[in-house]
Amino acid sequence: MVNSELKKCLEELDQIHEQIKQLHELIILLNSCERMEESYLIVSSQMQFIFPDTAGAVYLFNPEGGWLELKALWNIWHAPAEKLSAGECQAVRLSFSSLAPQICPVCKQPGLESEYDCLCIPMLAQGELLGLVKLMAPRDWFDENRLQLARTVVDATVLALSNLRMRKLLDL
């Protein structure tokens, strides 16, 4: 019994170590980007390694239209919307992570509510909405460690995308 628990703990530590390595690689790659389009490809490719058991999408906020526009996808389980109304998403309205697909109309996916949880994390930079990360995973997959990892990954992504945006503004 003790050996099996120890083995499980070691496997979890190995997984966390691998996810941290992938996060570090994501940060390095994003910080090397010269164009936003390049960053979307990196996010799509790296997120599937950081969160292999999830499907996800990154939406960036278009302030002119008030829309969140799809920019990156990984491990697709359903056809995501190309645009979302920022005002419809509970996580965006509240400015904090929401794990509540039964409440948020944007997160509801017909036929998937009973099988999957949806985690929406707004991407905020200095109080300004930059976008939204949406993760879908099997029901009850999001434990405290995975929620914290998701928030950390989103924070790192926001910082890198904000820096890239600022560099582009300064180049003009």
N, C-alpha and C positions, 0 to 999 in steps of 0.2 A: 504494500500500500504506500509506504513512504517513498520507495523507489519510483513508483509511477507518478506520484505528486512531484517529486524532484525532477523527473524527466519532463513533465509538463511545464514546470517553471523554467527549465533550461530552454525548452523549445520556444516559449514565449519571449524569453530574453534574446534569443537568437533572432526572432522575428523583429523585435523592437530595434535591435542593433542594425539589422538590414534596412529597416524603414528609416532610421536616422541617417544611414549612409546614403540612401536614395534622396532624402530631403537635402542633404548637403550637396549632392550632385545637382539637384534641381536649382538650388540657390546659385551655384557657380554658373550653370548654363544660362539661367535667366539674367544674371548680371553681365553676361558676355553678349547679350543680344543688342543688335543695332536697330531693329525694327520690331514693332508690335506684332506683326504677322509671324515673325520668327518665334516670338515668345509663346504664341498660341500653340504652335507645333511642339515646342518643348514641354509645355504643360500637359498636352494630350499624351505625349509619349511617357513622361515621367510619372504622372499620376497613376497610370496603370500598374507601375511597380510599387509605388508607395501604398496604394490601396487596391491590391489585386482582387479582392473579393467584392469590390464595389463597381457600380457604373457611375459615371459622373459627367458633369458639364460645368463650364465656366461661361458666365454671361457678363458682358461689360455694359456699363450704364451709358446710354446716349441721352445727355441732358436736354437736347433740343426736342426729342420726341417723348421723353419720359419712359423710354423702353430699356429693357435689358436685352442685349443682342447676343445670341449664341456665338462663341468664339472658339471653344475647345470642347472635345468629347473624348471619353475613354470607356472601354468595355460596355458598349451600348446594349441596353436591355429593352429599350422601347424607343420610339421616334420622339425625340424631344422637340419642344416648340422652338422655332427659330427666334421668336421674340416673346418676351413676357412683359406685362405691365408691371413696373416697379411698385406701384401702389397696391397691387393684388397680393404681393408676397408678404406674409406675416413677419418673416425674419427681417426683411428690408424695412417695413414700417416700424418695427420695434428696435431695429439696429442691434440685434444680437441673434445668436444661433437659435434655430428653431428645429426641433425634432417632433413635428406635429403634423403629419400628413392629413390627419383627420380634420384639422382645423384650417390649414392653409389651402385655399382653392387652387393655387398655382401648383402645389405639390401633389394634388390628387391625380393619380393615374388610373383610369378606369380598369378594373380587374386586377390591379396590383396591390391595392391597399392592404389586403390581408396577408400578403406574402413578404412585403418589403417595407422598410422604414426609409424615410427620406430626411436627410439632414441638409438644411439650407444655412449657409454661413455668408452673411453680407461681407463684402470686401470694402472696408472703410479706410480712408487715408485722411488723417487730420479732420475727422468728422464729416468728410465728403464721401458720398457713395461712389465707389469705383466700379463695383459689380457684385456678382453673387456666385458662390460655388455651391453646387447642388450634388450631393452624394446619395446614391440609393444602395442599400445593402439588405441582405436577408434580415427578416424580423429579429429583433433583439441582438443584432451584431454590434451595435454601438454601445460599448461599455465606456467607463470613464477614461480609460487609457486611449481608446480610439477617438473619443470626442476631443481629448486634449491634443492628440496628434493632428487631427483634422484642423483644429483652430491654429495650431502652430504652422502647419503647411500653408494655410490661407494667409496668415500674417506674413510669412516669408514671401509668398507670391505677391501680395499687395505691395510690400516694400519694393520688390524688384520692378514690378510694373509701374509703380509711381516714379521710381528713379528713372526708368526708361522714358516715361512720358515727360518728365522734367528735363532730361537731357535733350529730347527732341525740341521742346519749347525754347531752350537756351540756344540751340543751333540755328534757330530762325533768325 
